[in-house]
Amino acid sequence: MSEPGMEILFGFHSVVEALKAGRRRFEVLYLFKKLSGRRKDIVMSAAKTAGIPVSFTDTRQLDALAQGGVHQGIAARATPFPVFREPELMAQIAQRQSPFHALILDQIEDPQNVGALIRTALCTGIDYIVIPKDRSALPGPGVSRASAGAMEHASIFVVTNTAATIRTLKTHNAWVAGLDAAGSTLLHQADLTGNLVLVVGGEHKGVRPGVLKVCDFVISIPIKSPVTSLNASVAGAMAMYEALRQKIVN
């Protein structure tokens, strides 16, 4: 019998990166009985090292476990991804001796966008990822799959009130930049050095007005097209890489 509260991870990268990160406890790995090659070898080796039992099964069971997700012949039953809360975020920041970069995802509901943003955040050295608990794609199997497993290594904080969290972050000498098509500061002209919080909004409405109001400045990305906005994950990626560029050259 499975323990209560377990969830199903699926897909090669999600499962392997979760095993590498060591932040979940695994109950069992499921492998397609005809799976072969390098991916099977990697998963089997990791399972053996961690002492996790392996169950060989058919595609019908894997399809059911993944609930329609692309599983690539690999799934696992494991404890949920561990997230932190706002007090832990502020405690970690208070102990820092160097500038920090944080990313706030303001009610982004598409797991694909959240996963892509998390992956880019890790690649660009973002220290903390903040997600409001309501109307957001929260860390789970779908987001892990969309991030190609990068989520498993991220520091993610789930908060109740985004604007209140921003106000508290400001007490730690952070500059807060919201991304919005109507922003008065162009991305390449913005000063993104020092303690920085980037706020990326949801797919349809962008950053909420109440959240934009507590930002120190609002950034826009020049667009030479009748299309008036970028995908949330693309806009966020551009801003994160600009922040990284400035960090490197300054």
C-alpha positions as CSV (number, residue, x, y, z in Angstrom):
1,M,0.0,0.0,0.0
2,S,1.3,3.5,-0.9
3,E,1.8,6.1,1.8
4,P,-0.7,9.0,1.9
5,G,0.5,12.3,0.4
6,M,2.8,10.7,-2.3
7,E,2.7,12.0,-5.8
8,I,3.7,10.7,-9.2
9,L,6.7,12.2,-11.0
10,F,7.0,11.3,-14.7
11,G,9.5,11.8,-17.4
12,F,13.3,11.0,-17.6
13,H,14.6,14.4,-16.5
14,S,12.1,15.0,-13.7
15,V,12.8,11.6,-12.1
16,V,16.6,11.7,-12.6
17,E,17.0,15.3,-11.3
18,A,14.8,14.5,-8.3
19,L,17.1,11.6,-7.5
20,K,20.2,13.8,-7.9
21,A,18.7,16.6,-5.7
22,G,17.9,14.2,-2.9
23,R,15.1,16.3,-1.6
24,R,12.3,13.8,-2.0
25,R,11.8,10.3,-0.6
26,F,11.1,7.7,-3.2
27,E,8.8,4.8,-2.7
28,V,9.1,3.0,-6.1
29,L,10.3,3.7,-9.6
30,Y,8.2,2.5,-12.6
31,L,10.0,1.6,-15.8
32,F,8.5,0.5,-19.1
33,K,9.4,-3.2,-19.3
34,K,10.8,-2.8,-22.9
35,L,12.8,0.3,-22.1
36,S,16.5,0.0,-23.1
37,G,19.6,2.1,-23.7
38,R,21.3,4.8,-21.8
39,R,18.3,6.2,-20.0
40,K,17.4,2.9,-18.6
41,D,21.0,2.4,-17.4
42,I,21.0,5.9,-15.7
43,V,17.7,5.3,-13.9
44,M,18.6,1.8,-12.8
45,S,22.0,2.9,-11.5
46,A,20.4,5.8,-9.5
47,A,17.7,3.5,-8.1
48,K,20.3,0.9,-7.0
49,T,22.5,3.6,-5.4
50,A,19.5,5.0,-3.5
51,G,18.0,1.6,-2.6
52,I,14.7,2.3,-4.4
53,P,12.7,-0.7,-5.7
54,V,12.0,-0.8,-9.4
55,S,8.7,-2.0,-10.9
56,F,8.7,-3.0,-14.6
57,T,5.3,-2.3,-16.2
58,D,3.4,-1.6,-19.4
59,T,2.5,1.6,-21.1
60,R,-1.1,1.4,-19.9
61,Q,-0.1,1.6,-16.3
62,L,2.4,4.3,-17.0
63,D,-0.2,6.3,-18.9
64,A,-2.5,6.0,-16.0
65,L,0.1,7.0,-13.5
66,A,1.1,10.1,-15.5
67,Q,-2.5,11.0,-16.2
68,G,-1.9,11.8,-19.8
69,G,1.5,13.4,-19.3
70,V,4.5,12.4,-21.5
71,H,6.3,9.9,-19.3
72,Q,9.0,8.5,-21.7
73,G,8.6,5.1,-20.1
74,I,9.7,6.4,-16.6
75,A,7.7,7.4,-13.5
76,A,8.1,7.4,-9.8
77,R,6.1,7.6,-6.6
78,A,7.7,10.1,-4.2
79,T,7.0,12.6,-1.5
80,P,5.9,16.1,-2.7
81,F,8.5,18.7,-3.6
82,P,9.5,20.6,-0.5
83,V,8.6,24.3,-0.6
84,F,9.4,27.1,1.9
85,R,7.3,29.9,3.3
86,E,7.9,33.6,3.6
87,P,9.5,33.6,7.1
88,E,12.1,31.2,5.8
89,L,12.8,33.4,2.8
90,M,13.4,36.5,4.9
91,A,15.6,34.5,7.4
92,Q,17.8,33.3,4.5
93,I,18.1,36.8,3.0
94,A,19.0,38.2,6.5
95,Q,21.9,35.9,6.7
96,R,23.4,36.7,3.3
97,Q,26.7,38.4,2.9
98,S,26.3,39.0,-0.8
99,P,23.7,40.6,-3.1
100,F,20.7,38.4,-4.0
101,H,18.4,38.1,-7.0
102,A,14.8,36.9,-6.6
103,L,12.1,36.1,-9.1
104,I,8.4,36.5,-8.3
105,L,5.9,34.8,-10.5
106,D,2.7,36.8,-10.0
107,Q,-0.2,34.4,-10.6
108,I,1.2,32.5,-13.6
109,E,-1.1,29.6,-14.1
110,D,0.4,27.7,-17.0
111,P,2.8,24.9,-15.7
112,Q,4.8,25.2,-19.0
113,N,5.5,28.9,-18.4
114,V,6.3,28.3,-14.7
115,G,8.6,25.4,-15.5
116,A,10.4,27.3,-18.2
117,L,10.9,30.3,-15.9
118,I,12.2,28.1,-13.1
119,R,14.8,26.5,-15.5
120,T,15.9,29.9,-16.7
121,A,16.1,31.2,-13.1
122,L,18.5,28.5,-12.2
123,C,20.6,29.1,-15.3
124,T,20.9,32.8,-14.6
125,G,21.7,32.5,-10.9
126,I,18.4,33.5,-9.4
127,D,18.7,32.8,-5.7
128,Y,15.0,32.7,-4.7
129,I,11.8,32.0,-6.6
130,V,8.5,33.2,-5.1
131,I,5.1,32.0,-6.1
132,P,1.7,33.2,-4.6
133,K,-0.4,30.2,-3.4
134,D,-3.5,31.3,-5.2
135,R,-4.1,31.2,-9.0
136,S,-0.6,29.9,-9.7
137,A,0.9,26.7,-11.1
138,L,2.5,25.5,-7.9
139,P,5.5,23.2,-7.8
140,G,4.4,19.7,-8.7
141,P,4.9,16.9,-11.3
142,G,3.7,19.0,-14.3
143,V,6.0,22.0,-13.4
144,S,8.9,19.6,-12.8
145,R,8.4,18.0,-16.2
146,A,8.1,21.4,-17.9
147,S,11.4,22.5,-16.2
148,A,13.1,19.4,-17.4
149,G,13.8,18.6,-13.8
150,A,15.4,22.0,-12.9
151,M,12.6,22.6,-10.4
152,E,14.1,19.8,-8.2
153,H,17.1,21.9,-7.5
154,A,15.4,25.3,-7.0
155,S,14.6,27.2,-3.8
156,I,10.9,28.0,-4.1
157,F,8.9,29.9,-1.6
158,V,5.1,30.0,-1.6
159,V,3.5,33.1,-0.1
160,T,0.0,34.4,0.7
161,N,0.2,38.0,-0.3
162,T,2.6,39.1,-3.1
163,A,2.5,42.8,-2.4
164,A,3.1,42.3,1.3
165,T,6.1,40.0,0.5
166,I,7.5,42.7,-1.8
167,R,7.2,45.3,1.0
168,T,9.1,43.0,3.3
169,L,11.8,42.4,0.7
170,K,12.3,46.1,0.4
171,T,13.3,46.2,4.0
172,H,16.3,44.1,3.0
173,N,17.5,46.9,0.6
174,A,16.1,45.2,-2.5
175,W,15.0,47.1,-5.7
176,V,11.9,45.6,-7.1
177,A,11.3,45.7,-10.9
178,G,8.0,44.7,-12.5
179,L,7.7,43.6,-16.1
180,D,4.9,45.3,-18.1
181,A,4.4,46.3,-21.7
182,A,3.6,49.8,-20.6
183,G,6.7,50.2,-18.3
184,S,8.5,53.5,-18.5
185,T,12.0,52.0,-18.2
186,L,13.4,50.0,-21.2
187,L,15.0,46.8,-20.2
188,H,18.5,47.7,-21.6
189,Q,18.4,51.0,-19.7
190,A,17.4,49.6,-16.3
191,D,19.9,49.3,-13.4
192,L,19.5,45.7,-12.3
193,T,22.6,45.6,-10.1
194,G,22.6,44.9,-6.3
195,N,19.7,43.2,-4.5
196,L,17.1,42.7,-7.1
197,V,13.6,41.3,-7.3
198,L,12.1,40.7,-10.7
199,V,8.3,40.4,-11.0
200,V,6.8,38.6,-14.0
201,G,3.0,38.5,-14.4
202,G,0.4,36.0,-15.6
203,E,-0.3,35.0,-19.2
204,H,-3.4,37.1,-19.7
205,K,-3.4,40.1,-17.4
206,G,0.3,40.5,-16.6
207,V,1.5,41.8,-13.2
208,R,-1.5,42.8,-11.2
209,P,-2.0,46.6,-10.6
210,G,-1.7,46.3,-6.9
211,V,1.6,44.5,-7.3
212,L,2.9,46.9,-9.9
213,K,2.1,49.7,-7.5
214,V,4.6,48.5,-4.9
215,C,7.4,48.0,-7.5
216,D,10.2,50.6,-7.5
217,F,10.1,50.7,-11.3
218,V,8.4,49.0,-14.2
219,I,10.4,47.6,-17.1
220,S,9.2,47.2,-20.7
221,I,10.9,45.2,-23.5
222,P,10.9,47.0,-26.9
223,I,8.8,45.2,-29.5
224,K,9.0,45.9,-33.2
225,S,5.8,44.1,-34.2
226,P,2.0,44.5,-34.3
227,V,2.1,41.8,-31.5
228,T,2.0,43.8,-28.3
229,S,3.4,41.4,-25.7
230,L,5.8,38.5,-25.2
231,N,5.1,35.1,-23.6
232,A,5.6,35.3,-19.9
233,S,8.5,32.9,-19.9
234,V,10.2,34.7,-22.8
235,A,9.9,38.1,-21.2
236,G,11.1,36.8,-17.9
237,A,14.1,35.1,-19.5
238,M,15.1,38.3,-21.2
239,A,15.0,40.2,-17.9
240,M,16.9,37.5,-16.0
241,Y,19.7,37.3,-18.6
242,E,20.0,41.1,-18.6
243,A,20.3,41.0,-14.8
244,L,23.0,38.3,-15.1
245,R,24.8,40.3,-17.8
246,Q,24.9,43.4,-15.5
247,K,26.1,41.3,-12.6
248,I,29.0,39.9,-14.7
249,V,30.2,43.3,-16.1
250,N,29.8,45.3,-12.9
